[in-house]
């Protein structure tokens, strides 16, 4: 999954597709469902790398949005429970149930320039895409090295969880450009206010 694709509302910089799905819940918690409707969910699926650009997604409907929101909630409960050392048995059962499904089949095809590019074998269904995200969560949480790199953003108003792959494992923010920059600006304003006082 490429980092930095999309707007700040659709960032893909958490380090894993399941964490990027969790991050969409930040706006949902403020009353706006960022994946509401075929177009926003379709853009997220492409941005997250679950489907190649230009893939037909004719089947997206309100059920897809509800299903992805439900998976987001389950993954969020499970990941936060792991970080906090709590049990989340119900969320674990639901994520495992979804992960048992078959993810979309892939194949290599020649792109416009002649290079091999990834394509899906058939038009993906909702359950297959949910399975891909749920499997990513299972892979993340069952890998001790990856699980140990899970971090909660230290941004004052941010609840994003990300995978800290920085050298020295000292990354503090989900994004240096977003939360890190906000923190630096806030720190500068506090110093300037103190200097004026």
ChimeraX commands (.cxc) that place a marker at each C-alpha (Angstrom):
marker #1 position 0.00,0.00,0.00 radius 0.5
marker #1 position 1.52,3.24,-1.05 radius 0.5
marker #1 position 1.97,5.87,1.58 radius 0.5
marker #1 position 0.58,9.30,1.13 radius 0.5
marker #1 position -1.93,8.57,-1.65 radius 0.5
marker #1 position -5.17,10.49,-1.48 radius 0.5
marker #1 position -6.20,13.48,0.55 radius 0.5
marker #1 position -5.81,13.74,4.29 radius 0.5
marker #1 position -9.33,12.35,4.56 radius 0.5
marker #1 position -8.14,9.26,2.68 radius 0.5
marker #1 position -4.61,8.70,3.88 radius 0.5
marker #1 position -2.86,5.39,3.39 radius 0.5
marker #1 position 0.13,5.81,5.66 radius 0.5
marker #1 position -0.65,3.54,8.61 radius 0.5
marker #1 position 1.56,0.76,7.29 radius 0.5
marker #1 position -1.16,-1.88,6.83 radius 0.5
marker #1 position -4.47,-1.94,4.98 radius 0.5
marker #1 position -6.36,-2.98,8.14 radius 0.5
marker #1 position -4.94,0.04,9.99 radius 0.5
marker #1 position -5.84,2.30,7.07 radius 0.5
marker #1 position -9.42,1.01,7.32 radius 0.5
marker #1 position -9.36,1.73,11.07 radius 0.5
marker #1 position -8.22,5.28,10.29 radius 0.5
marker #1 position -11.39,5.94,8.29 radius 0.5
marker #1 position -13.26,5.63,11.58 radius 0.5
marker #1 position -11.78,8.89,12.82 radius 0.5
marker #1 position -14.25,10.93,10.74 radius 0.5
marker #1 position -17.03,8.39,11.27 radius 0.5
marker #1 position -16.73,9.08,15.00 radius 0.5
marker #1 position -17.53,12.73,14.27 radius 0.5
marker #1 position -20.78,11.91,12.51 radius 0.5
marker #1 position -19.55,11.68,8.90 radius 0.5
marker #1 position -19.07,8.21,7.42 radius 0.5
marker #1 position -16.17,8.65,4.99 radius 0.5
marker #1 position -16.96,5.42,3.15 radius 0.5
marker #1 position -20.66,6.19,2.71 radius 0.5
marker #1 position -21.74,5.39,-0.83 radius 0.5
marker #1 position -20.32,3.54,-3.78 radius 0.5
marker #1 position -17.95,6.27,-4.95 radius 0.5
marker #1 position -16.19,6.95,-1.61 radius 0.5
marker #1 position -15.87,3.25,-0.77 radius 0.5
marker #1 position -14.66,2.50,-4.30 radius 0.5
marker #1 position -12.01,5.24,-4.04 radius 0.5
marker #1 position -10.89,3.85,-0.68 radius 0.5
marker #1 position -10.64,0.29,-2.08 radius 0.5
marker #1 position -8.46,1.54,-4.96 radius 0.5
marker #1 position -6.38,3.81,-2.71 radius 0.5
marker #1 position -5.78,0.99,-0.23 radius 0.5
marker #1 position -4.53,-1.20,-3.07 radius 0.5
marker #1 position -7.28,-3.79,-2.68 radius 0.5
marker #1 position -8.41,-3.33,-6.26 radius 0.5
marker #1 position -6.42,-1.95,-9.21 radius 0.5
marker #1 position -7.40,1.41,-10.68 radius 0.5
marker #1 position -10.19,1.03,-13.19 radius 0.5
marker #1 position -11.61,-2.17,-11.68 radius 0.5
marker #1 position -15.37,-2.46,-12.18 radius 0.5
marker #1 position -17.13,-2.36,-8.81 radius 0.5
marker #1 position -20.73,-2.45,-9.93 radius 0.5
marker #1 position -21.94,-4.34,-6.88 radius 0.5
marker #1 position -21.11,-1.69,-4.26 radius 0.5
marker #1 position -24.20,-0.76,-2.28 radius 0.5
marker #1 position -25.26,0.17,1.26 radius 0.5
marker #1 position -24.56,-3.40,2.44 radius 0.5
marker #1 position -20.91,-3.01,1.42 radius 0.5
marker #1 position -20.63,0.24,3.39 radius 0.5
marker #1 position -22.22,-1.37,6.49 radius 0.5
marker #1 position -19.97,-4.43,6.16 radius 0.5
marker #1 position -16.77,-2.38,5.88 radius 0.5
marker #1 position -17.86,-0.16,8.80 radius 0.5
marker #1 position -18.53,-3.30,10.86 radius 0.5
marker #1 position -15.13,-4.75,9.97 radius 0.5
marker #1 position -13.50,-1.41,10.81 radius 0.5
marker #1 position -15.14,-1.50,14.24 radius 0.5
marker #1 position -14.02,-5.09,14.87 radius 0.5
marker #1 position -10.45,-4.49,13.72 radius 0.5
marker #1 position -10.32,-1.30,15.79 radius 0.5
marker #1 position -11.52,-3.07,18.93 radius 0.5
marker #1 position -9.07,-5.92,18.36 radius 0.5
marker #1 position -6.03,-3.74,17.61 radius 0.5
marker #1 position -6.67,-1.37,20.52 radius 0.5
marker #1 position -7.20,-4.34,22.84 radius 0.5
marker #1 position -3.81,-5.72,21.77 radius 0.5
marker #1 position -2.14,-2.36,22.41 radius 0.5
marker #1 position -3.82,-2.03,25.82 radius 0.5
marker #1 position -3.42,-5.70,26.80 radius 0.5
marker #1 position -7.18,-6.32,26.97 radius 0.5
marker #1 position -9.38,-9.12,25.68 radius 0.5
marker #1 position -11.67,-8.54,22.69 radius 0.5
marker #1 position -13.13,-12.00,22.12 radius 0.5
marker #1 position -16.21,-10.90,20.16 radius 0.5
marker #1 position -14.16,-8.76,17.79 radius 0.5
marker #1 position -11.62,-11.56,17.39 radius 0.5
marker #1 position -14.37,-14.03,16.48 radius 0.5
marker #1 position -15.84,-11.68,13.84 radius 0.5
marker #1 position -12.47,-10.83,12.28 radius 0.5
marker #1 position -11.58,-14.54,12.17 radius 0.5
marker #1 position -14.95,-15.34,10.57 radius 0.5
marker #1 position -14.35,-12.77,7.82 radius 0.5
marker #1 position -10.72,-13.82,7.34 radius 0.5
marker #1 position -11.84,-17.39,6.60 radius 0.5
marker #1 position -13.38,-16.24,3.31 radius 0.5
marker #1 position -11.45,-16.31,0.06 radius 0.5
marker #1 position -9.80,-13.01,-0.92 radius 0.5
marker #1 position -10.04,-11.82,-4.53 radius 0.5
marker #1 position -8.07,-13.86,-7.03 radius 0.5
marker #1 position -5.25,-12.00,-8.76 radius 0.5
marker #1 position -3.36,-12.43,-11.98 radius 0.5
marker #1 position -0.61,-10.67,-13.90 radius 0.5
marker #1 position -1.48,-8.98,-17.20 radius 0.5
marker #1 position 0.43,-6.75,-19.58 radius 0.5
marker #1 position -0.20,-3.08,-18.94 radius 0.5
marker #1 position -0.20,-0.26,-21.49 radius 0.5
marker #1 position 3.59,0.00,-21.49 radius 0.5
marker #1 position 4.07,-3.76,-21.77 radius 0.5
marker #1 position 5.07,-4.29,-18.13 radius 0.5
marker #1 position 3.26,-6.81,-15.99 radius 0.5
marker #1 position 0.62,-5.29,-13.73 radius 0.5
marker #1 position -1.74,-6.80,-11.19 radius 0.5
marker #1 position -5.36,-7.41,-12.12 radius 0.5
marker #1 position -8.20,-9.24,-10.40 radius 0.5
marker #1 position -9.35,-12.54,-11.87 radius 0.5
marker #1 position -13.02,-11.56,-11.62 radius 0.5
marker #1 position -15.04,-8.60,-10.43 radius 0.5
marker #1 position -14.51,-8.66,-6.65 radius 0.5
marker #1 position -17.39,-9.22,-4.29 radius 0.5
marker #1 position -17.80,-7.57,-0.92 radius 0.5
marker #1 position -17.02,-10.76,1.04 radius 0.5
marker #1 position -13.76,-11.30,-0.85 radius 0.5
marker #1 position -12.57,-7.75,-0.15 radius 0.5
marker #1 position -13.60,-8.01,3.50 radius 0.5
marker #1 position -11.62,-11.27,3.70 radius 0.5
marker #1 position -8.51,-9.52,2.34 radius 0.5
marker #1 position -8.68,-6.81,5.02 radius 0.5
marker #1 position -9.52,-9.27,7.80 radius 0.5
marker #1 position -6.60,-11.50,6.76 radius 0.5
marker #1 position -4.32,-8.48,6.90 radius 0.5
marker #1 position -5.46,-7.88,10.50 radius 0.5
marker #1 position -4.87,-11.54,11.39 radius 0.5
marker #1 position -1.41,-11.45,9.76 radius 0.5
marker #1 position -0.54,-8.26,11.64 radius 0.5
marker #1 position -1.75,-9.40,15.05 radius 0.5
marker #1 position -0.23,-12.88,14.85 radius 0.5
marker #1 position 3.22,-11.59,13.85 radius 0.5
marker #1 position 5.02,-10.74,17.12 radius 0.5
marker #1 position 7.51,-8.40,15.42 radius 0.5
marker #1 position 4.80,-6.44,13.60 radius 0.5
marker #1 position 2.49,-6.40,16.63 radius 0.5
marker #1 position 5.31,-4.91,18.72 radius 0.5
marker #1 position 5.50,-2.00,16.25 radius 0.5
marker #1 position 1.87,-0.94,16.72 radius 0.5
marker #1 position 1.68,2.63,18.00 radius 0.5
marker #1 position -1.06,5.10,18.90 radius 0.5
marker #1 position -0.45,8.54,17.37 radius 0.5
marker #1 position 0.65,11.10,19.95 radius 0.5
marker #1 position -1.18,13.88,18.12 radius 0.5
marker #1 position -3.44,15.74,20.52 radius 0.5
marker #1 position -6.65,15.06,18.60 radius 0.5
marker #1 position -5.60,11.96,16.65 radius 0.5
marker #1 position -6.61,8.38,17.44 radius 0.5
marker #1 position -4.87,6.71,14.50 radius 0.5
marker #1 position -2.89,3.55,15.05 radius 0.5
marker #1 position 0.10,2.94,12.79 radius 0.5
marker #1 position 2.97,0.53,12.31 radius 0.5
marker #1 position 6.23,2.13,13.46 radius 0.5
marker #1 position 8.84,1.09,10.91 radius 0.5
marker #1 position 11.20,3.96,11.69 radius 0.5
marker #1 position 14.82,3.36,12.51 radius 0.5
marker #1 position 15.07,3.18,16.28 radius 0.5
marker #1 position 11.28,2.74,16.62 radius 0.5
marker #1 position 10.82,6.29,17.91 radius 0.5
marker #1 position 8.12,7.55,15.57 radius 0.5
marker #1 position 5.56,9.59,17.54 radius 0.5
marker #1 position 2.92,10.50,14.97 radius 0.5
marker #1 position 0.89,8.66,12.36 radius 0.5
marker #1 position 2.19,11.23,9.88 radius 0.5
marker #1 position 4.97,13.74,10.35 radius 0.5
marker #1 position 3.36,15.89,7.65 radius 0.5
marker #1 position -0.05,15.96,9.35 radius 0.5
marker #1 position 0.01,15.33,13.11 radius 0.5
marker #1 position 3.72,16.06,13.48 radius 0.5
marker #1 position 3.30,19.37,11.70 radius 0.5
marker #1 position 0.24,20.24,13.83 radius 0.5
marker #1 position 2.24,19.51,16.97 radius 0.5
marker #1 position 5.20,21.63,15.79 radius 0.5
marker #1 position 2.87,24.54,14.93 radius 0.5
marker #1 position 1.11,24.25,18.31 radius 0.5
marker #1 position 4.46,24.14,20.12 radius 0.5
marker #1 position 5.63,27.23,18.20 radius 0.5
marker #1 position 2.41,29.09,19.07 radius 0.5
marker #1 position 2.78,28.19,22.76 radius 0.5
marker #1 position 6.37,29.48,22.79 radius 0.5
marker #1 position 5.35,32.66,20.98 radius 0.5
marker #1 position 2.49,33.22,23.46 radius 0.5
marker #1 position 4.87,32.73,26.41 radius 0.5
marker #1 position 7.36,35.15,24.87 radius 0.5
marker #1 position 4.64,37.79,24.47 radius 0.5
marker #1 position 3.44,37.29,28.07 radius 0.5
marker link #1:1,2 radius 0.2
marker link #1:2,3 radius 0.2
marker link #1:3,4 radius 0.2
marker link #1:4,5 radius 0.2
marker link #1:5,6 radius 0.2
marker link #1:6,7 radius 0.2
marker link #1:7,8 radius 0.2
marker link #1:8,9 radius 0.2
marker link #1:9,10 radius 0.2
marker link #1:10,11 radius 0.2
marker link #1:11,12 radius 0.2
marker link #1:12,13 radius 0.2
marker link #1:13,14 radius 0.2
marker link #1:14,15 radius 0.2
marker link #1:15,16 radius 0.2
marker link #1:16,17 radius 0.2
marker link #1:17,18 radius 0.2
marker link #1:18,19 radius 0.2
marker link #1:19,20 radius 0.2
marker link #1:20,21 radius 0.2
marker link #1:21,22 radius 0.2
marker link #1:22,23 radius 0.2
marker link #1:23,24 radius 0.2
marker link #1:24,25 radius 0.2
marker link #1:25,26 radius 0.2
marker link #1:26,27 radius 0.2
marker link #1:27,28 radius 0.2
marker link #1:28,29 radius 0.2
marker link #1:29,30 radius 0.2
marker link #1:30,31 radius 0.2
marker link #1:31,32 radius 0.2
marker link #1:32,33 radius 0.2
marker link #1:33,34 radius 0.2
marker link #1:34,35 radius 0.2
marker link #1:35,36 radius 0.2
marker link #1:36,37 radius 0.2
marker link #1:37,38 radius 0.2
marker link #1:38,39 radius 0.2
marker link #1:39,40 radius 0.2
marker link #1:40,41 radius 0.2
marker link #1:41,42 radius 0.2
marker link #1:42,43 radius 0.2
marker link #1:43,44 radius 0.2
marker link #1:44,45 radius 0.2
marker link #1:45,46 radius 0.2
marker link #1:46,47 radius 0.2
marker link #1:47,48 radius 0.2
marker link #1:48,49 radius 0.2
marker link #1:49,50 radius 0.2
marker link #1:50,51 radius 0.2
marker link #1:51,52 radius 0.2
marker link #1:52,53 radius 0.2
marker link #1:53,54 radius 0.2
marker link #1:54,55 radius 0.2
marker link #1:55,56 radius 0.2
marker link #1:56,57 radius 0.2
marker link #1:57,58 radius 0.2
marker link #1:58,59 radius 0.2
marker link #1:59,60 radius 0.2
marker link #1:60,61 radius 0.2
marker link #1:61,62 radius 0.2
marker link #1:62,63 radius 0.2
marker link #1:63,64 radius 0.2
marker link #1:64,65 radius 0.2
marker link #1:65,66 radius 0.2
marker link #1:66,67 radius 0.2
marker link #1:67,68 radius 0.2
marker link #1:68,69 radius 0.2
marker link #1:69,70 radius 0.2
marker link #1:70,71 radius 0.2
marker link #1:71,72 radius 0.2
marker link #1:72,73 radius 0.2
marker link #1:73,74 radius 0.2
marker link #1:74,75 radius 0.2
marker link #1:75,76 radius 0.2
marker link #1:76,77 radius 0.2
marker link #1:77,78 radius 0.2
marker link #1:78,79 radius 0.2
marker link #1:79,80 radius 0.2
marker link #1:80,81 radius 0.2
marker link #1:81,82 radius 0.2
marker link #1:82,83 radius 0.2
marker link #1:83,84 radius 0.2
marker link #1:84,85 radius 0.2
marker link #1:85,86 radius 0.2
marker link #1:86,87 radius 0.2
marker link #1:87,88 radius 0.2
marker link #1:88,89 radius 0.2
marker link #1:89,90 radius 0.2
marker link #1:90,91 radius 0.2
marker link #1:91,92 radius 0.2
marker link #1:92,93 radius 0.2
marker link #1:93,94 radius 0.2
marker link #1:94,95 radius 0.2
marker link #1:95,96 radius 0.2
marker link #1:96,97 radius 0.2
marker link #1:97,98 radius 0.2
marker link #1:98,99 radius 0.2
marker link #1:99,100 radius 0.2
marker link #1:100,101 radius 0.2
marker link #1:101,102 radius 0.2
marker link #1:102,103 radius 0.2
marker link #1:103,104 radius 0.2
marker link #1:104,105 radius 0.2
marker link #1:105,106 radius 0.2
marker link #1:106,107 radius 0.2
marker link #1:107,108 radius 0.2
marker link #1:108,109 radius 0.2
marker link #1:109,110 radius 0.2
marker link #1:110,111 radius 0.2
marker link #1:111,112 radius 0.2
marker link #1:112,113 radius 0.2
marker link #1:113,114 radius 0.2
marker link #1:114,115 radius 0.2
marker link #1:115,116 radius 0.2
marker link #1:116,117 radius 0.2
marker link #1:117,118 radius 0.2
marker link #1:118,119 radius 0.2
marker link #1:119,120 radius 0.2
marker link #1:120,121 radius 0.2
marker link #1:121,122 radius 0.2
marker link #1:122,123 radius 0.2
marker link #1:123,124 radius 0.2
marker link #1:124,125 radius 0.2
marker link #1:125,126 radius 0.2
marker link #1:126,127 radius 0.2
marker link #1:127,128 radius 0.2
marker link #1:128,129 radius 0.2
marker link #1:129,130 radius 0.2
marker link #1:130,131 radius 0.2
marker link #1:131,132 radius 0.2
marker link #1:132,133 radius 0.2
marker link #1:133,134 radius 0.2
marker link #1:134,135 radius 0.2
marker link #1:135,136 radius 0.2
marker link #1:136,137 radius 0.2
marker link #1:137,138 radius 0.2
marker link #1:138,139 radius 0.2
marker link #1:139,140 radius 0.2
marker link #1:140,141 radius 0.2
marker link #1:141,142 radius 0.2
marker link #1:142,143 radius 0.2
marker link #1:143,144 radius 0.2
marker link #1:144,145 radius 0.2
marker link #1:145,146 radius 0.2
marker link #1:146,147 radius 0.2
marker link #1:147,148 radius 0.2
marker link #1:148,149 radius 0.2
marker link #1:149,150 radius 0.2
marker link #1:150,151 radius 0.2
marker link #1:151,152 radius 0.2
marker link #1:152,153 radius 0.2
marker link #1:153,154 radius 0.2
marker link #1:154,155 radius 0.2
marker link #1:155,156 radius 0.2
marker link #1:156,157 radius 0.2
marker link #1:157,158 radius 0.2
marker link #1:158,159 radius 0.2
marker link #1:159,160 radius 0.2
marker link #1:160,161 radius 0.2
marker link #1:161,162 radius 0.2
marker link #1:162,163 radius 0.2
marker link #1:163,164 radius 0.2
marker link #1:164,165 radius 0.2
marker link #1:165,166 radius 0.2
marker link #1:166,167 radius 0.2
marker link #1:167,168 radius 0.2
marker link #1:168,169 radius 0.2
marker link #1:169,170 radius 0.2
marker link #1:170,171 radius 0.2
marker link #1:171,172 radius 0.2
marker link #1:172,173 radius 0.2
marker link #1:173,174 radius 0.2
marker link #1:174,175 radius 0.2
marker link #1:175,176 radius 0.2
marker link #1:176,177 radius 0.2
marker link #1:177,178 radius 0.2
marker link #1:178,179 radius 0.2
marker link #1:179,180 radius 0.2
marker link #1:180,181 radius 0.2
marker link #1:181,182 radius 0.2
marker link #1:182,183 radius 0.2
marker link #1:183,184 radius 0.2
marker link #1:184,185 radius 0.2
marker link #1:185,186 radius 0.2
marker link #1:186,187 radius 0.2
marker link #1:187,188 radius 0.2
marker link #1:188,189 radius 0.2
marker link #1:189,190 radius 0.2
marker link #1:190,191 radius 0.2
marker link #1:191,192 radius 0.2
marker link #1:192,193 radius 0.2
marker link #1:193,194 radius 0.2
marker link #1:194,195 radius 0.2
marker link #1:195,196 radius 0.2
marker link #1:196,197 radius 0.2
view
